[in-house]
């Protein structure tokens, strides 16, 4: 039987539970800051203009490569192109190429976002543009002989920063421990296979600083974490290493390399344009 004593016990327990829920799930989203804007640093204009990354599976084996290039126009608007070539994969979708173009305003805000995916089963293109209150997207292409076409919007509160799942973090300047923001990550694997969510909503926090030994040297890094990803970023905003945990796929590591192989990038781009074995 429900008694007064039982009620007196339930009420404080309910308040404690609701307090924990608010502090751990609700408040972090409400307190999140704007995501870091793209900063045109000296590193970006010189050393960081071209970068190459290895993609590793959870056993440490190389499954692909990412090449990143930045171009800055006279008005300081910046375009970043990320070309990912996935040669081997746990799912039967490789070889897969993902070309990602991100256009930033002079203030460092993402203005346009385009992803082109291509493999033996077909091709997809996602294009998004910033409007007053939302990013407006079109998705078009063919997968396994089926025509795909859709239009949708995501509010700017969710898409102030939008990246792709093979490289969630690209350049993060002026970080500080305790900083937090929300961002969206487009998942190419879900787009191609239909398994999982195409967009991953991430609440990101700069949790700590630690020394990190990487392929390019030893750095004092900020540790940037979310439910799906973790990255090590130095004081110049350079992302040296990151881990991504994708639904269905599992954990991947993306590691900055000391060299940039322009010929390999050109070959991967030709595969993206013409298909493997069909390059002119």
C-alpha positions as CSV (number, residue, x, y, z in Angstrom):
1,X,0.0,0.0,0.0
2,X,1.2,3.5,-0.9
3,X,1.9,5.4,2.4
4,X,2.9,8.9,3.4
5,X,6.4,7.5,4.3
6,X,6.7,6.0,0.8
7,X,5.7,9.3,-0.8
8,X,8.2,11.2,1.3
9,X,11.0,8.9,0.1
10,X,9.9,9.0,-3.6
11,X,9.8,12.8,-3.9
12,X,13.4,13.5,-3.0
13,X,14.6,10.5,-5.0
14,X,12.7,11.9,-8.0
15,X,14.3,15.4,-7.5
16,X,17.8,13.9,-7.3
17,X,17.2,11.9,-10.4
18,X,15.9,14.9,-12.4
19,X,18.8,17.0,-11.1
20,X,21.3,14.4,-12.4
21,X,19.5,14.3,-15.7
22,X,19.6,18.0,-16.1
23,X,23.2,18.4,-15.2
24,X,24.4,15.5,-17.4
25,X,22.1,15.6,-20.4
26,X,20.3,18.9,-20.6
27,X,22.6,21.6,-19.2
28,X,25.6,20.7,-21.4
29,X,23.6,21.3,-24.5
30,X,22.1,24.6,-23.2
31,X,25.5,25.8,-22.1
32,X,27.4,24.9,-25.3
33,X,29.2,27.8,-26.9
34,X,29.5,28.5,-30.6
35,X,31.9,26.1,-32.4
36,X,35.4,27.4,-33.1
37,X,35.6,29.4,-36.3
38,X,38.2,28.7,-38.9
39,X,41.3,30.8,-38.2
40,X,43.7,31.8,-40.9
41,X,46.9,31.3,-38.9
42,X,50.5,31.4,-40.2
43,X,50.6,27.7,-39.9
44,X,47.6,27.3,-42.2
45,X,49.0,29.7,-44.8
46,X,52.3,27.8,-44.9
47,X,52.8,24.3,-43.4
48,X,49.1,23.5,-43.1
49,X,48.1,24.4,-46.7
50,X,48.5,20.7,-47.6
51,X,48.2,17.8,-45.2
52,X,47.9,14.0,-45.5
53,X,46.4,11.5,-43.0
54,X,46.4,7.7,-42.7
55,X,43.1,6.0,-41.8
56,X,43.6,3.0,-39.5
57,X,41.2,0.4,-38.3
58,X,41.0,-0.8,-34.7
59,X,43.8,-3.3,-35.3
60,X,46.1,-0.6,-36.5
61,X,46.0,-1.6,-40.2
62,X,45.9,1.1,-42.9
63,X,42.6,1.2,-44.8
64,X,42.8,4.5,-46.6
65,X,44.2,8.0,-46.9
66,X,42.9,11.6,-46.5
67,X,44.4,14.6,-48.3
68,X,43.4,18.1,-47.2
69,X,44.1,21.3,-49.0
70,X,43.3,24.9,-48.1
71,X,42.9,27.8,-50.5
72,X,42.4,31.4,-49.4
73,X,41.1,34.1,-51.7
74,X,41.8,37.8,-51.7
75,X,38.8,38.5,-49.4
76,X,40.1,35.8,-46.9
77,X,37.3,33.4,-47.7
78,X,38.7,29.9,-47.3
79,X,37.9,26.7,-49.1
80,X,39.0,23.3,-47.6
81,X,39.0,20.2,-49.8
82,X,39.2,16.8,-48.1
83,X,39.7,13.8,-50.4
84,X,39.3,10.5,-48.6
85,X,40.1,7.2,-50.4
86,X,39.0,4.1,-48.5
87,X,40.7,1.1,-50.1
88,X,39.6,-1.6,-47.6
89,X,36.7,-1.6,-45.2
90,X,34.9,-3.9,-42.8
91,X,31.7,-3.4,-44.9
92,X,31.5,-4.3,-48.6
93,X,31.6,-0.7,-49.8
94,X,35.3,-0.2,-50.7
95,X,36.9,1.1,-52.7
96,X,35.1,4.3,-51.7
97,X,36.0,7.9,-52.4
98,X,34.6,10.9,-50.5
99,X,35.3,14.4,-51.7
100,X,34.4,17.0,-49.2
101,X,34.4,20.8,-50.0
102,X,33.9,23.2,-47.1
103,X,33.6,27.0,-47.9
104,X,34.2,29.4,-45.0
105,X,33.5,33.1,-44.9
106,X,36.2,35.7,-44.0
107,X,34.9,35.4,-40.4
108,X,35.6,31.7,-40.4
109,X,31.9,30.6,-40.5
110,X,30.9,27.6,-42.6
111,X,28.9,28.9,-45.6
112,X,28.7,25.9,-48.0
113,X,29.3,22.1,-47.5
114,X,29.4,19.6,-50.3
115,X,30.1,15.8,-50.1
116,X,30.5,13.6,-53.2
117,X,30.6,9.9,-52.6
118,X,31.5,7.3,-55.2
119,X,32.0,3.5,-55.2
120,X,31.0,0.5,-57.4
121,X,27.4,0.7,-56.3
122,X,26.8,4.3,-57.4
123,X,27.4,7.9,-56.4
124,X,25.8,10.5,-54.1
125,X,26.1,14.2,-53.7
126,X,25.1,16.2,-50.6
127,X,25.1,20.0,-51.0
128,X,24.3,22.4,-48.2
129,X,24.2,26.2,-48.0
130,X,23.9,28.5,-45.0
131,X,20.7,30.6,-44.7
132,X,19.5,32.9,-41.9
133,X,18.3,30.2,-39.5
134,X,19.2,26.9,-41.1
135,X,21.4,25.0,-43.5
136,X,19.5,23.9,-46.5
137,X,20.5,20.6,-48.1
138,X,19.9,18.7,-51.3
139,X,20.8,15.0,-51.7
140,X,21.0,13.5,-55.1
141,X,22.5,10.4,-56.8
142,X,22.1,6.7,-57.5
143,X,22.8,3.8,-55.2
144,X,22.5,0.2,-56.4
145,X,20.5,1.5,-59.4
146,X,18.0,3.4,-57.3
147,X,17.5,7.1,-57.8
148,X,17.8,9.1,-54.6
149,X,16.7,12.7,-54.3
150,X,15.7,14.7,-51.2
151,X,15.7,18.2,-49.7
152,X,15.8,19.0,-46.0
153,X,17.0,21.6,-43.5
154,X,18.9,21.6,-40.2
155,X,18.8,24.5,-37.8
156,X,22.0,26.6,-37.5
157,X,22.0,25.8,-33.7
158,X,22.9,22.3,-34.7
159,X,25.0,23.0,-37.8
160,X,27.3,25.9,-36.9
161,X,30.1,23.4,-37.6
162,X,29.5,20.5,-40.1
163,X,32.1,18.0,-41.0
164,X,32.4,14.4,-42.3
165,X,32.8,11.3,-40.2
166,X,36.2,10.3,-41.7
167,X,37.7,13.6,-40.3
168,X,35.4,15.2,-37.8
169,X,38.0,17.7,-36.6
170,X,40.2,19.6,-39.1
171,X,41.5,22.9,-37.6
172,X,40.6,24.1,-34.1
173,X,42.4,27.3,-33.0
174,X,42.1,29.2,-29.7
175,X,41.0,26.3,-27.6
176,X,40.7,26.3,-23.8
177,X,40.0,23.5,-21.3
178,X,36.3,23.4,-20.5
179,X,35.2,24.9,-23.9
180,X,32.2,23.1,-25.3
181,X,30.2,23.3,-28.5
182,X,27.7,21.3,-30.7
183,X,28.3,20.1,-34.2
184,X,27.0,17.8,-36.8
185,X,29.0,15.0,-38.5
186,X,27.9,13.6,-41.9
187,X,28.3,9.8,-41.9
188,X,29.2,8.7,-45.5
189,X,29.0,5.0,-44.4
190,X,25.3,5.4,-43.4
191,X,24.6,7.4,-46.6
192,X,26.0,4.6,-48.8
193,X,24.7,1.5,-46.9
194,X,21.5,2.9,-45.4
195,X,22.6,1.6,-42.0
196,X,22.6,4.1,-39.1
197,X,22.0,7.9,-39.0
198,X,23.4,10.0,-41.8
199,X,24.0,12.8,-39.3
200,X,25.6,12.4,-35.9
201,X,24.8,15.1,-33.4
202,X,27.9,15.7,-31.3
203,X,28.4,17.6,-28.0
204,X,32.1,18.3,-27.9
205,X,34.2,19.3,-24.9
206,X,37.8,20.3,-24.5
207,X,38.5,18.1,-21.5
208,X,42.3,18.2,-20.7
209,X,45.8,18.8,-21.9
210,X,48.4,16.1,-22.4
211,X,51.6,15.3,-24.2
212,X,51.1,13.2,-27.3
213,X,53.7,11.3,-29.4
214,X,52.6,11.4,-33.0
215,X,54.0,10.5,-36.5
216,X,55.2,14.1,-36.9
217,X,56.7,14.7,-33.4
218,X,55.8,15.2,-29.7
219,X,53.3,17.9,-28.9
220,X,51.5,19.4,-25.9
221,X,47.9,18.9,-27.0
222,X,44.4,19.8,-26.0
223,X,42.2,16.7,-25.7
224,X,38.9,17.2,-27.5
225,X,36.2,14.6,-26.8
226,X,32.6,13.6,-27.6
227,X,30.6,10.5,-27.6
228,X,31.7,9.6,-31.1
229,X,35.2,11.1,-31.5
230,X,38.3,12.2,-29.7
231,X,41.1,14.4,-31.0
232,X,44.5,15.7,-29.9
233,X,45.1,19.4,-31.0
234,X,48.2,21.5,-30.5
235,X,48.3,25.2,-29.5
236,X,48.3,26.2,-33.2
237,X,45.0,24.4,-33.8
238,X,46.6,21.6,-35.6
239,X,44.8,18.2,-35.3
240,X,47.5,15.6,-35.1
241,X,45.4,12.5,-34.3
242,X,41.8,11.6,-33.9
243,X,39.7,8.6,-33.1
244,X,36.2,8.1,-34.5
245,X,33.7,5.5,-33.3
246,X,31.1,5.0,-36.0
247,X,27.9,3.0,-35.6
248,X,28.1,-0.4,-37.4
249,X,31.7,0.3,-38.4
250,X,33.5,0.6,-35.0
251,X,36.6,2.6,-34.2
252,X,38.9,4.3,-36.7
253,X,42.0,6.3,-36.2
254,X,43.1,9.2,-38.4
255,X,46.8,10.1,-38.0
256,X,48.6,13.1,-39.6
257,X,51.6,12.2,-41.7
258,X,54.8,14.1,-42.2
259,X,54.7,13.9,-46.0
260,X,52.1,14.9,-48.7
261,X,51.9,12.5,-51.7
262,X,50.5,14.6,-54.5
263,X,50.7,11.8,-57.0
264,X,48.7,9.4,-54.9
265,X,46.1,12.2,-54.3
266,X,45.8,12.7,-58.1
267,X,45.3,9.0,-58.6
268,X,42.6,8.9,-56.0
269,X,40.9,12.0,-57.5
270,X,40.8,10.2,-60.9
271,X,39.2,7.2,-59.3
272,X,36.6,9.5,-57.8
273,X,35.9,11.0,-61.2
274,X,36.1,8.0,-63.5
275,X,36.1,4.9,-61.4
276,X,38.8,2.4,-60.7
277,X,40.5,1.1,-63.9
278,X,38.7,3.7,-66.0
279,X,41.0,6.7,-65.7
280,X,41.9,8.4,-69.0
